[in-house]
Amino acid sequence: MRLAKQIAKHNRLYHAEDAPEISDAEYDALVRRNSELEEAFPHLIRADSPSRQVGHEVASSPLSKVTHEVRMMSLDNAFSDEEVEDFVARVRRFLSLAEDEPVAFTAEDKIDGLSCSLRYEQGKLVMAATRGDGQVGENVTANVAHIEDIPQQLPEGVPELFEVRGEVYMEKQAFTALNEAQEEAGGKLFANPRNAAAGSLRQKDASVTKARPLRFWAHGWGAASDVPGDTQSDVVAKLKDWGFPVSPDFRRCADVGGMLQAYRSIGEGRAGLPYEIDGVVYKVDRLDWQKRLGFVAKAPRWALAHKFPAERAETTVESIDIQVGRTGKLTPVGRLAPVLVGGVTVTNVTLHNRDEIARLGLREGDRVVIQRAGDVIPQVVDNLTREEDRPAYVFPDHCPECGSEAVAEEGEVDVRCTGGLICPAQRTERLKHFVSRGALDIEGLGEKTIDQFFALGWLESPADIFRLRKRREEILALEGWQEKSVDNLLASIEAKREPDAARMLFGLGIRHVGAVTARDLMKGLGDIHRLPEKALEIHAYRQEHPQAEGESEGKFTARMVEQIKAILEVRTDGIGMAVGFALADFFHEEHNRKVWDDLLSEVSPPLYKVATVDSEVAGKTVVFTGKLETMSRDEAKAQAERLGAKAAGTVSAKTDLVVAGPGAGSKLKKAADLGIEVIDEAGWAEIVAAAG
């Protein structure tokens, strides 16, 4: 099941446009569903999975962009006591702690606001930025000058550099008053206090921000020349001393029982708070342990958001619409009679796929119960009228956009349009993906511009982007375009004539080929021009081996997986049959090969070279064996990955280094037989320390 496009859309609406269509609970439900599917089917995890994304890239905005020195991460979520207990157990395992060694956590209410980073140099506020996509945010320095909770100058004795991180928010009463004033003036009404705060802060004219009653409280930090404390509690206390508001419910918990007690206590007082909260955040208190625990793709291992239960309401499904995504997936969307859930008016709900509709027995006109799981994206949890005698909903077998046949591959629930690049919905979405920040990153060629140029017949394939220079005068004649904007756009396009090969490959939107997979493929092949022949070789191999001997339901032997990897010249575990067959399917289609050849007639991607970190093990394969006494195996592997090495589970001729602890057995012997360098845990610690 693919939820990535849905989640990406709602990420954009929530983080970049401050215009959510669904509730927080519904959004969390989608993300949670995605996580459950990834856990059940790890081989289908997308490189652009929501589990690896933070916020959303900065949309077209009058505010300048700011690159964060230290990435602003998101948080993993929990919805039950058992998940919190599992989190604590994972922390203990990662740190290899004895059963009787205590682990303290902090707990504080999770305010529903807009993340903001405040950079102080020599105690003076020099930069304020929104989170954006975690790496790049928006400069709101002039705007936060009007928020009384944010000091412009810190007291003497603070570190030379310190970034304070927290939330900009709007209290409930102020939100109500603002919407009343907006309604009287005929202006835009805000969906909830969080979006009112975001819309008020992200203003080009700081006087608009000044007129809005925004608040701020601090909960952490980013870049720092020095950290004033050894624990989370120490630093939060120092932030309070410096004049920053912090959560009045901040507390230290000695164990998981204390954490859950804090959750219940804060939840009981939730309704009486002057601001919106949607859960409780736990953090490992010791900073040295936080450092060891590190991060996963989008979140720290040492923190967790424990969300409050979903809010529910009844409404009617007025219609079911079908949306066609970039990959051709047909996604049903329920259009609801407007209903207020937790202070947010909900009018749409995702129905995921045809199996979900069948499971719910859903039809137009049904009375349903919806919920905001965790307080964002709505989902249907019950159909109250499923027993009524009315015809079942018939899921379309043809694409509503182009009329092409819509089918589901064997073993899959998603129905996809087979039209590919002849389908208008897919063509425009694929073009938008091709120029997006994670792909070719062509500045100035946004979604509206692509839609406009596509409607004019100027853009049908990626290669057409590079022919726009011939239409300079035609673009200039369009309303809203000036010479400078046209020349800037064309210059941005020309600057991508020699694109990064992995980015270009990712930009084509080939199924199962995300950003990470594209990089891994190019690391193996080096020259992107070799890809079609490799894909066709896989297609031929597939014809000869339609199914592994003795296996069923499309499962394949390890030998076949290794053969696909050998054809693609890769060693990465994340590349196997799904990726290989997706490439084969793409390049087997003549119209796709024409698109590919046409694109390569306009661009010249250079040979792909892998950048490595400054580490003596960068680019090498490391195997850990035996008992590690100062860290867990997971922590050791995480260190290797940070140093640019690959952590493998078995010793082979491709292994470069073995780190052996007490009790090392057959792997150590094999390393000796193969003449592979072996070091102990202390030696590994020296390598890690040398790399900083």
C-alpha positions as CSV (number, residue, x, y, z in Angstrom):
1,M,0.0,0.0,0.0
2,R,1.3,3.5,-0.9
3,L,0.4,6.4,1.4
4,A,3.4,8.5,0.6
5,K,1.7,10.9,-1.9
6,Q,-1.3,11.4,0.4
7,I,1.0,12.2,3.3
8,A,3.2,14.4,1.3
9,K,0.2,16.4,0.1
10,H,-1.1,16.9,3.6
11,N,2.5,17.7,4.8
12,R,2.6,20.5,2.2
13,L,-0.9,21.8,3.2
14,Y,0.0,21.8,6.9
15,H,3.6,22.9,7.0
16,A,4.1,25.0,3.9
17,E,0.6,26.5,3.2
18,D,-1.0,26.6,6.6
19,A,-4.2,25.2,5.1
20,P,-4.8,21.7,6.4
21,E,-7.7,19.7,4.9
22,I,-7.7,17.0,7.6
23,S,-7.2,16.9,11.3
24,D,-4.0,16.1,13.2
25,A,-5.5,12.8,14.3
26,E,-6.3,11.8,10.8
27,Y,-2.8,12.7,9.6
28,D,-1.2,10.7,12.5
29,A,-3.5,7.8,11.5
30,L,-2.1,7.8,7.9
31,V,1.5,8.0,9.1
32,R,0.8,5.3,11.6
33,R,-0.7,3.1,8.9
34,N,2.3,3.8,6.7
35,S,4.7,2.7,9.6
36,E,2.7,-0.5,10.2
37,L,2.9,-1.4,6.5
38,E,6.7,-0.6,6.4
39,E,7.2,-2.8,9.5
40,A,5.3,-5.7,7.8
41,F,6.8,-5.2,4.4
42,P,10.3,-3.6,4.9
43,H,11.4,-4.5,1.3
44,L,8.7,-2.1,0.0
45,I,9.9,1.0,2.0
46,R,10.1,4.0,-0.3
47,A,13.2,6.2,-0.2
48,D,10.8,9.2,0.1
49,S,8.8,7.5,2.8
50,P,7.0,9.8,5.3
51,S,9.0,7.9,8.0
52,R,12.1,9.7,6.6
53,Q,10.7,13.1,6.1
54,V,10.6,16.1,8.4
55,G,8.0,18.8,7.9
56,H,7.9,20.0,4.3
57,E,10.3,21.9,2.0
58,V,9.7,25.7,2.0
59,A,7.1,26.5,-0.6
60,S,7.3,29.6,-2.8
61,S,7.4,32.4,-0.3
62,P,8.4,36.1,-0.1
63,L,10.5,35.2,3.0
64,S,14.2,34.3,2.4
65,K,15.4,30.8,3.1
66,V,17.7,29.8,5.9
67,T,19.8,26.6,6.1
68,H,19.8,25.2,9.6
69,E,23.3,24.5,11.0
70,V,21.8,21.6,13.0
71,R,18.8,19.9,11.4
72,M,15.5,20.4,13.1
73,M,14.1,17.0,13.6
74,S,10.6,15.6,14.1
75,L,9.4,13.1,16.7
76,D,8.2,9.6,16.6
77,N,4.7,9.1,18.0
78,A,3.2,6.6,20.5
79,F,-0.5,6.2,21.2
80,S,-0.5,3.6,24.0
81,D,1.2,2.8,27.3
82,E,2.7,-0.3,25.7
83,E,4.4,1.8,23.0
84,V,5.9,4.0,25.7
85,E,7.2,1.0,27.5
86,D,8.6,-0.4,24.3
87,F,10.4,2.9,23.7
88,V,12.0,2.8,27.1
89,A,13.0,-0.8,26.5
90,R,14.6,0.2,23.2
91,V,16.6,2.9,24.8
92,R,17.9,0.5,27.4
93,R,18.9,-2.1,24.8
94,F,20.6,0.4,22.6
95,L,22.7,1.7,25.6
96,S,23.3,-1.9,26.8
97,L,22.2,-0.9,30.3
98,A,22.0,-3.3,33.2
99,E,18.5,-4.1,34.4
100,D,19.0,-2.2,37.7
101,E,20.5,0.9,36.1
102,P,18.0,3.8,36.3
103,V,17.1,5.8,33.2
104,A,15.4,9.2,33.9
105,F,13.3,11.0,31.3
106,T,11.8,14.5,31.1
107,A,8.1,15.0,30.3
108,E,6.4,18.1,29.1
109,D,3.2,18.9,27.3
110,K,3.4,19.0,23.5
111,I,2.1,22.4,22.5
112,D,0.4,22.6,19.0
113,G,2.4,25.4,17.5
114,L,5.0,26.3,14.8
115,S,8.6,25.2,15.4
116,C,11.0,28.0,15.4
117,S,14.8,28.3,15.9
118,L,16.4,31.4,17.5
119,R,20.1,31.9,16.9
120,Y,21.9,34.0,19.4
121,E,25.5,35.2,18.9
122,Q,27.3,36.9,21.8
123,G,23.8,36.9,23.5
124,K,22.2,38.9,20.7
125,L,19.4,37.5,18.5
126,V,20.7,37.4,15.0
127,M,18.4,35.0,13.2
128,A,15.0,33.3,13.6
129,A,13.9,30.6,11.3
130,T,10.9,28.2,10.8
131,R,11.6,24.5,10.6
132,G,10.6,24.1,6.9
133,D,11.8,20.6,5.9
134,G,14.2,20.4,8.8
135,Q,17.2,21.4,6.7
136,V,15.9,24.7,5.2
137,G,13.4,27.0,6.8
138,E,12.2,30.6,6.4
139,N,13.8,33.7,7.8
140,V,11.3,35.3,10.3
141,T,13.8,37.4,12.3
142,A,11.9,40.6,11.8
143,N,8.7,38.9,12.7
144,V,9.7,37.4,16.1
145,A,10.9,40.8,17.2
146,H,7.2,41.5,17.9
147,I,6.8,38.4,20.1
148,E,7.3,39.6,23.7
149,D,8.2,36.1,25.0
150,I,11.4,36.1,22.8
151,P,14.3,38.1,24.3
152,Q,16.3,40.1,21.8
153,Q,19.3,40.1,24.2
154,L,20.3,37.4,26.6
155,P,22.0,38.0,30.0
156,E,25.8,38.0,30.3
157,G,27.6,34.7,30.6
158,V,25.6,32.8,27.9
159,P,27.6,30.8,25.3
160,E,29.0,32.7,22.3
161,L,26.7,30.8,20.0
162,F,23.4,29.2,21.1
163,E,20.3,28.3,19.1
164,V,17.1,28.2,21.2
165,R,14.4,26.0,19.8
166,G,10.7,26.0,20.7
167,E,7.2,26.7,19.5
168,V,5.4,29.8,18.4
169,Y,1.7,29.5,19.3
170,M,-1.5,31.4,19.7
171,E,-3.8,31.0,22.7
172,K,-7.4,29.8,22.3
173,Q,-9.0,33.1,23.3
174,A,-6.7,35.1,21.0
175,F,-7.5,32.6,18.1
176,T,-11.3,33.1,18.6
177,A,-10.9,36.9,18.6
178,L,-8.7,36.8,15.5
179,N,-11.2,34.8,13.5
180,E,-14.0,37.1,14.6
181,A,-12.0,40.1,13.4
182,Q,-11.1,38.2,10.1
183,E,-14.8,37.4,9.5
184,E,-15.9,41.0,10.0
185,A,-13.2,42.2,7.6
186,G,-14.1,39.6,5.1
187,G,-10.7,37.9,5.5
188,K,-9.5,34.3,5.6
189,L,-10.6,32.3,8.6
190,F,-8.0,30.0,10.2
191,A,-8.8,26.4,10.8
192,N,-7.2,26.2,14.3
193,P,-4.8,28.1,16.6
194,R,-1.7,26.3,15.1
195,N,-2.5,27.5,11.6
196,A,-3.4,31.0,12.9
197,A,0.1,31.2,14.5
198,A,1.8,29.9,11.4
199,G,0.0,32.2,9.1
200,S,0.7,35.2,11.4
201,L,4.4,34.4,11.8
202,R,5.1,33.7,8.1
203,Q,4.4,37.2,6.9
204,K,6.5,39.3,4.6
205,D,5.1,42.4,6.3
206,A,6.2,42.1,10.0
207,S,3.6,44.7,11.0
208,V,1.0,42.0,10.4
209,T,2.8,39.7,12.8
210,K,3.0,42.6,15.3
211,A,-0.8,42.9,15.3
212,R,-1.3,39.2,16.1
213,P,-1.0,38.0,19.8
214,L,1.7,35.3,19.3
215,R,3.4,33.5,22.2
216,F,6.6,31.3,22.4
217,W,8.0,28.7,24.7
218,A,11.4,27.0,24.5
219,H,11.9,23.2,24.8
220,G,15.4,22.6,23.3
221,W,18.4,23.8,21.4
222,G,20.3,23.4,18.1
223,A,23.8,24.6,17.3
224,A,25.7,25.6,20.4
225,S,29.3,26.6,21.2
226,D,28.7,25.2,24.7
227,V,25.7,23.5,26.4
228,P,25.1,24.8,29.9
229,G,24.4,21.5,31.7
230,D,24.7,17.7,31.6
231,T,21.0,16.9,31.4
232,Q,17.9,18.0,29.6
233,S,16.6,19.3,32.9
234,D,19.7,21.4,33.5
235,V,19.4,23.1,30.1
236,V,15.7,23.8,30.3
237,A,16.2,25.4,33.7
238,K,18.9,27.5,32.2
239,L,16.6,28.6,29.4
240,K,14.1,29.7,31.9
241,D,16.8,31.7,33.8
242,W,17.7,33.4,30.5
243,G,14.1,34.7,30.2
244,F,12.4,32.1,28.0
245,P,9.0,30.7,28.9
246,V,9.1,26.9,29.2
247,S,6.4,24.4,29.8
248,P,4.8,24.9,33.2
249,D,4.3,21.2,33.3
250,F,7.9,20.3,32.6
251,R,9.0,17.5,35.0
252,R,11.7,14.8,35.5
253,C,10.5,11.2,35.7
254,A,12.6,8.5,37.3
255,D,11.0,5.6,35.4
256,V,8.3,4.6,32.9
257,G,5.7,4.7,35.6
258,G,6.5,8.3,36.3
259,M,6.3,9.1,32.6
260,L,2.8,7.6,32.3
261,Q,1.6,9.3,35.4
262,A,2.8,12.6,33.9
263,Y,0.9,11.8,30.7
264,R,-2.3,11.2,32.6
265,S,-1.9,14.2,34.8
266,I,-1.2,16.6,31.9
267,G,-4.1,15.0,29.9
268,E,-6.6,15.5,32.7
269,G,-5.8,19.3,32.8
270,R,-5.8,19.6,29.0
271,A,-9.3,21.1,28.6
272,G,-8.5,23.9,31.1
273,L,-5.3,25.1,29.4
274,P,-5.4,28.5,27.6
275,Y,-3.5,26.8,24.6
276,E,-3.9,23.7,22.5
277,I,-1.7,20.6,23.3
278,D,-1.9,17.3,21.6
279,G,0.3,15.0,23.7
280,V,3.3,14.7,26.0
281,V,6.9,14.6,24.9
282,Y,9.4,12.4,26.7
283,K,13.2,12.9,26.4
284,V,16.1,10.9,27.9
285,D,17.5,13.3,30.5
286,R,21.2,12.6,30.3
287,L,22.8,14.5,27.4
288,D,25.7,12.0,27.0
289,W,23.1,9.3,26.5
290,Q,21.2,11.4,24.0
291,K,24.4,11.8,22.0
292,R,25.0,8.0,22.0
293,L,21.5,7.2,21.0
294,G,21.7,9.6,18.0
295,F,19.0,9.8,15.3
296,V,17.1,7.7,12.8
297,A,15.9,9.1,9.5
298,K,13.7,11.9,10.8
299,A,13.7,11.7,14.6
300,P,16.0,11.3,17.7
301,R,16.1,7.9,19.3
302,W,16.0,9.6,22.7
303,A,12.6,11.3,22.4
304,L,9.0,10.3,21.8
305,A,5.7,12.1,21.5
306,H,2.9,10.3,23.4
307,K,-0.3,11.5,21.6
308,F,-3.7,12.0,23.3
309,P,-6.6,9.8,22.1
310,A,-8.4,10.7,18.9
311,E,-11.6,12.8,18.9
312,R,-14.6,11.5,17.0
313,A,-17.7,12.8,15.3
314,E,-20.5,11.5,13.0
315,T,-21.2,12.8,9.5
316,T,-22.4,11.7,6.0
317,V,-20.3,10.7,3.0
318,E,-21.8,12.9,0.3
319,S,-19.6,11.6,-2.5
320,I,-16.5,9.5,-3.3
321,D,-14.0,11.0,-5.6
322,I,-11.0,9.3,-7.3
323,Q,-7.6,11.1,-7.4
324,V,-4.8,10.0,-9.7
325,G,-1.3,10.4,-8.3
326,R,2.1,10.7,-9.9
327,T,2.6,6.9,-10.0
328,G,-0.9,6.4,-11.4
329,K,-2.4,5.2,-8.1
330,L,-6.1,5.7,-7.9
331,T,-6.9,7.0,-4.4
332,P,-10.5,7.4,-3.2
333,V,-11.4,10.4,-1.2
334,G,-14.6,10.8,0.7
335,R,-16.3,14.2,0.6
336,L,-18.1,14.7,3.9
337,A,-20.9,16.9,5.1
338,P,-18.8,19.4,7.2
339,V,-18.4,18.4,10.8
340,L,-16.5,20.0,13.7
341,V,-14.0,17.6,15.3
342,G,-11.8,19.0,18.1
343,G,-12.1,22.6,16.9
344,V,-11.4,21.8,13.2
345,T,-14.0,21.6,10.4
346,V,-13.5,18.4,8.5
347,T,-14.8,18.0,4.9
348,N,-12.6,15.3,3.4
349,V,-11.4,11.9,4.5
350,T,-8.9,9.5,2.8
351,L,-10.3,6.1,2.0
352,H,-6.9,4.7,1.1
353,N,-7.9,2.1,-1.6
354,R,-10.6,-0.2,-2.8
355,D,-10.0,-2.7,-0.1
356,E,-10.6,-0.1,2.6
357,I,-13.9,0.8,1.0
358,A,-14.9,-2.8,0.8
359,R,-13.8,-3.4,4.5
360,L,-16.0,-0.5,5.6
361,G,-18.9,-1.4,3.2
362,L,-18.8,2.2,2.3
363,R,-21.2,3.9,-0.2
364,E,-22.2,7.5,-1.0
365,G,-24.8,8.6,1.5
366,D,-23.6,6.4,4.4
367,R,-23.5,7.8,7.9
368,V,-20.0,7.3,9.3
369,V,-17.9,7.9,12.4
370,I,-14.7,9.8,11.8
371,Q,-11.8,10.5,14.1
372,R,-8.8,12.7,14.3
373,A,-6.1,10.2,15.4
374,G,-3.6,12.2,17.4
375,D,-5.4,15.4,16.4
376,V,-4.6,15.9,12.4
377,I,-5.8,13.7,9.5
378,P,-9.3,12.2,9.5
379,Q,-10.1,8.6,9.0
380,V,-13.4,6.6,8.9
381,V,-13.6,4.2,11.9
382,D,-17.1,2.9,11.5
383,N,-20.0,2.8,9.0
384,L,-23.3,3.2,10.8
385,T,-25.5,2.5,7.8
386,R,-23.6,-0.4,6.2
387,E,-26.6,-2.7,6.7
388,E,-28.9,-0.5,4.7
389,D,-30.1,-2.2,1.4
390,R,-28.3,-0.1,-1.2
391,P,-25.9,-1.1,-4.1
392,A,-22.2,-1.4,-3.2
393,Y,-19.7,1.2,-4.4
394,V,-18.1,0.1,-7.7
395,F,-14.4,1.0,-7.8
396,P,-13.5,2.3,-11.3
397,D,-11.6,0.0,-13.7
398,H,-10.6,2.9,-15.9
399,C,-8.7,6.0,-15.1
400,P,-11.0,9.0,-14.6
401,E,-8.3,11.3,-16.1
402,C,-7.3,9.6,-19.4
403,G,-9.7,6.6,-19.7
404,S,-6.8,4.1,-19.7
405,E,-7.4,0.7,-18.0
406,A,-6.8,0.8,-14.3
407,V,-5.5,-2.5,-12.7
408,A,-3.9,-3.9,-9.6
409,E,-0.7,-5.9,-9.9
410,E,-0.9,-9.5,-8.5
411,G,-0.6,-9.4,-4.7
412,E,-1.3,-5.6,-4.5
413,V,-4.3,-3.7,-3.3
414,D,-3.5,-0.4,-5.1
415,V,-5.2,0.1,-8.4
416,R,-3.1,2.1,-10.9
417,C,-3.7,3.8,-14.3
418,T,-1.7,2.1,-17.0
419,G,-1.6,5.3,-19.1
420,G,1.8,6.4,-17.8
421,L,3.0,9.6,-19.5
422,I,-0.1,9.8,-21.7
423,C,-2.2,10.4,-18.6
424,P,-2.5,14.1,-17.8
425,A,-2.6,13.5,-14.0
426,Q,0.6,11.5,-14.1
427,R,2.4,13.7,-16.6
428,T,2.0,16.9,-14.7
429,E,2.7,15.3,-11.3
430,R,5.8,13.6,-12.7
431,L,7.1,16.8,-14.2
432,K,6.5,18.5,-10.8
433,H,8.4,15.7,-9.1
434,F,11.2,15.9,-11.7
435,V,11.9,19.6,-10.9
436,S,11.3,19.2,-7.1
437,R,13.9,19.9,-4.5
438,G,14.9,16.3,-4.0
439,A,15.3,15.8,-7.7
440,L,16.7,18.4,-10.2
441,D,15.7,21.3,-7.9
442,I,15.0,23.8,-10.7
443,E,14.3,27.1,-9.0
444,G,11.3,29.1,-10.3
445,L,9.6,26.1,-12.0
446,G,6.9,25.6,-9.4
447,E,3.6,23.6,-9.6
448,K,1.5,26.5,-10.9
449,T,4.1,27.3,-13.7
450,I,4.2,23.6,-14.7
451,D,0.4,23.5,-14.8
452,Q,0.4,26.7,-16.9
453,F,3.0,25.5,-19.4
454,F,1.4,22.1,-19.7
455,A,-2.0,23.6,-20.5
456,L,-0.2,25.7,-23.2
457,G,1.2,22.5,-24.7
458,W,4.8,23.5,-23.9
459,L,5.6,20.7,-21.5
460,E,4.8,17.0,-22.0
461,S,8.1,15.3,-21.0
462,P,11.2,16.2,-18.9
463,A,13.2,17.0,-22.0
464,D,10.7,19.8,-22.9
465,I,11.9,21.7,-19.8
466,F,15.2,22.2,-21.5
467,R,13.6,23.5,-24.7
468,L,11.8,26.3,-22.9
469,R,14.7,28.6,-23.8
470,K,13.3,28.7,-27.3
471,R,10.0,30.1,-25.9
472,R,11.5,33.0,-24.0
473,E,9.4,35.6,-25.9
474,E,6.3,33.5,-25.5
475,I,6.8,33.2,-21.8
476,L,7.5,36.9,-21.5
477,A,4.2,37.6,-23.2
478,L,2.3,35.8,-20.4
479,E,0.7,37.8,-17.6
480,G,2.9,38.1,-14.5
481,W,6.2,37.4,-16.2
482,Q,8.9,40.0,-16.5
483,E,12.3,39.8,-18.2
484,K,14.1,39.2,-14.9
485,S,11.8,36.4,-13.8
486,V,12.0,34.7,-17.3
487,D,15.8,35.0,-17.5
488,N,16.1,33.7,-13.9
489,L,14.0,30.7,-14.8
490,L,15.9,29.9,-18.0
491,A,19.2,30.3,-16.1
492,S,18.0,27.9,-13.5
493,I,17.2,25.4,-16.2
494,E,20.4,25.8,-18.0
495,A,22.3,25.3,-14.8
496,K,20.9,21.7,-14.7
497,R,22.3,20.7,-18.1
498,E,24.8,18.5,-16.3
499,P,22.6,17.1,-13.5
500,D,23.6,14.8,-10.7
501,A,22.8,11.4,-12.1
502,A,21.1,10.0,-9.0
503,R,18.9,13.1,-8.7
504,M,17.9,12.8,-12.3
505,L,17.1,9.1,-11.9
506,F,15.0,9.8,-8.8
507,G,13.3,12.6,-10.6
508,L,11.9,10.2,-13.3
509,G,9.6,8.8,-10.7
510,I,10.3,5.1,-11.5
511,R,8.4,2.9,-9.0
512,H,10.5,1.8,-6.0
513,V,13.4,4.0,-7.1
514,G,13.5,6.7,-4.4
515,A,16.3,9.1,-3.6
516,V,18.4,6.7,-1.6
517,T,17.9,3.8,-4.0
518,A,18.8,6.1,-6.9
519,R,22.1,7.0,-5.2
520,D,22.8,3.3,-4.5
521,L,22.2,2.4,-8.1
522,M,24.5,5.1,-9.3
523,K,27.2,4.1,-6.8
524,G,27.2,0.7,-8.5
525,L,26.9,1.7,-12.1
526,G,28.7,5.0,-12.1
527,D,27.5,5.9,-15.6
528,I,23.7,6.5,-15.9
529,H,23.8,5.7,-19.7
530,R,24.3,2.0,-18.8
531,L,21.0,1.8,-16.9
532,P,18.7,0.9,-19.9
533,E,20.8,-2.1,-21.0
534,K,21.0,-3.3,-17.4
535,A,17.2,-3.0,-17.0
536,L,16.6,-4.9,-20.3
537,E,19.0,-7.6,-19.1
538,I,16.9,-7.9,-15.9
539,H,13.7,-8.1,-18.1
540,A,15.2,-11.0,-20.1
541,Y,16.3,-12.8,-16.8
542,R,12.8,-12.3,-15.5
543,Q,11.3,-14.0,-18.5
544,E,13.5,-16.9,-18.0
545,H,12.8,-17.1,-14.2
546,P,9.1,-16.2,-13.7
547,Q,9.1,-17.7,-10.2
548,A,11.6,-19.3,-7.9
549,E,11.6,-23.1,-7.7
550,G,9.7,-24.4,-4.7
551,E,8.4,-21.0,-3.7
552,S,4.9,-19.5,-4.0
553,E,3.2,-16.2,-4.1
554,G,6.0,-14.5,-6.1
555,K,8.7,-15.1,-3.5
556,F,12.3,-15.4,-4.9
557,T,15.4,-17.2,-3.9
558,A,18.4,-15.5,-2.4
559,R,20.3,-16.6,-5.6
560,M,17.9,-14.7,-7.8
561,V,18.2,-11.6,-5.6
562,E,21.9,-11.8,-5.8
563,Q,21.7,-12.2,-9.6
564,I,19.7,-9.0,-9.9
565,K,22.2,-7.1,-7.7
566,A,25.0,-8.5,-9.8
567,I,23.4,-7.2,-13.0
568,L,23.0,-3.8,-11.4
569,E,26.5,-4.0,-9.9
570,V,25.3,-3.1,-6.4
571,R,25.9,-4.5,-3.0
572,T,23.3,-2.6,-1.1
573,D,20.7,-4.8,0.8
574,G,17.9,-2.4,0.0
575,I,18.1,-3.2,-3.8
576,G,16.5,-6.5,-4.9
577,M,13.8,-7.9,-7.0
578,A,11.3,-5.0,-6.5
579,V,13.7,-2.4,-7.7
580,G,15.1,-4.6,-10.5
581,F,11.7,-5.5,-11.9
582,A,10.5,-1.8,-11.6
583,L,13.5,-0.8,-13.8
584,A,12.8,-3.6,-16.2
585,D,9.2,-2.6,-16.5
586,F,10.1,1.0,-17.1
587,F,12.7,0.5,-19.8
588,H,10.8,-2.3,-21.5
589,E,8.1,0.2,-22.5
590,E,9.0,1.8,-25.8
591,H,7.4,5.2,-24.8
592,N,9.6,5.3,-21.7
593,R,12.7,4.6,-23.6
594,K,11.8,7.5,-26.0
595,V,11.4,9.8,-23.0
596,W,14.8,8.6,-21.7
597,D,16.6,9.1,-25.0
598,D,14.9,12.4,-25.5
599,L,16.0,13.6,-22.1
600,L,19.6,12.5,-22.6
601,S,19.7,14.4,-25.9
602,E,19.2,17.6,-23.8
603,V,21.3,16.8,-20.6
604,S,24.7,15.2,-19.9
605,P,24.9,13.7,-16.4
606,P,28.5,13.3,-15.4
607,L,29.9,10.0,-14.1
608,Y,28.6,9.5,-10.6
609,K,31.2,9.8,-7.8
610,V,30.5,9.0,-4.2
611,A,31.4,11.7,-1.6
612,T,32.7,10.2,1.6
613,V,33.1,11.7,5.0
614,D,36.6,12.4,6.5
615,S,37.1,9.1,8.1
616,E,39.6,6.3,7.7
617,V,36.7,3.8,7.2
618,A,34.6,5.8,4.8
619,G,33.5,3.6,1.9
620,K,34.7,0.4,3.6
621,T,32.7,-2.6,4.9
622,V,32.9,-3.2,8.6
623,V,31.7,-6.3,10.5
624,F,31.2,-6.3,14.3
625,T,31.4,-9.6,16.1
626,G,31.6,-10.9,19.6
627,K,30.3,-9.0,22.7
628,L,30.7,-5.3,22.7
629,E,31.2,-4.0,26.2
630,T,30.8,-0.2,25.9
631,M,28.0,0.0,23.4
632,S,25.2,-2.1,21.8
633,R,25.6,-3.6,18.3
634,D,22.9,-1.2,17.0
635,E,24.9,1.8,18.3
636,A,28.1,0.4,16.7
637,K,26.4,0.0,13.4
638,A,25.0,3.5,13.6
639,Q,28.5,4.8,14.3
640,A,29.8,3.0,11.2
641,E,27.1,4.5,9.0
642,R,27.9,8.0,10.3
643,L,31.5,7.5,9.3
644,G,30.6,6.6,5.8
645,A,31.1,2.8,6.2
646,K,28.8,0.0,5.5
647,A,28.0,-2.3,8.5
648,A,27.7,-5.8,7.3
649,G,26.5,-8.9,9.2
650,T,28.8,-11.5,7.6
651,V,32.5,-11.7,6.9
652,S,33.5,-12.1,3.2
653,A,36.2,-11.2,0.8
654,K,34.5,-7.8,0.4
655,T,35.0,-7.1,4.2
656,D,37.6,-4.4,5.0
657,L,37.6,-4.4,8.7
658,V,36.4,-6.6,11.6
659,V,35.8,-5.2,15.1
660,A,36.0,-8.2,17.5
661,G,34.9,-8.3,21.1
662,P,35.1,-11.1,23.7
663,G,33.6,-14.3,22.5
664,A,34.1,-13.7,18.8
665,G,34.0,-17.1,17.0
666,S,33.6,-18.2,13.4
667,K,33.6,-14.6,12.0
668,L,37.0,-13.9,13.6
669,K,38.4,-17.1,12.3
670,K,37.1,-16.4,8.8
671,A,38.6,-12.9,8.9
672,A,42.0,-14.4,9.9
673,D,41.8,-16.9,7.0
674,L,41.0,-14.1,4.5
675,G,43.7,-11.8,5.9
676,I,41.2,-9.1,6.9
677,E,42.3,-6.5,9.4
678,V,40.9,-7.1,12.9
679,I,40.8,-4.6,15.7
680,D,39.2,-4.6,19.2
681,E,36.5,-2.3,20.6
682,A,39.1,0.2,21.9
683,G,40.6,0.5,18.4
684,W,37.2,1.2,17.0
685,A,36.6,3.9,19.6
686,E,39.9,5.6,18.5
687,I,38.6,5.6,14.9
688,V,35.3,7.2,16.0
689,A,37.1,9.8,18.1
690,A,39.5,10.7,15.3
691,A,36.6,11.4,13.0
692,G,35.0,13.7,15.5
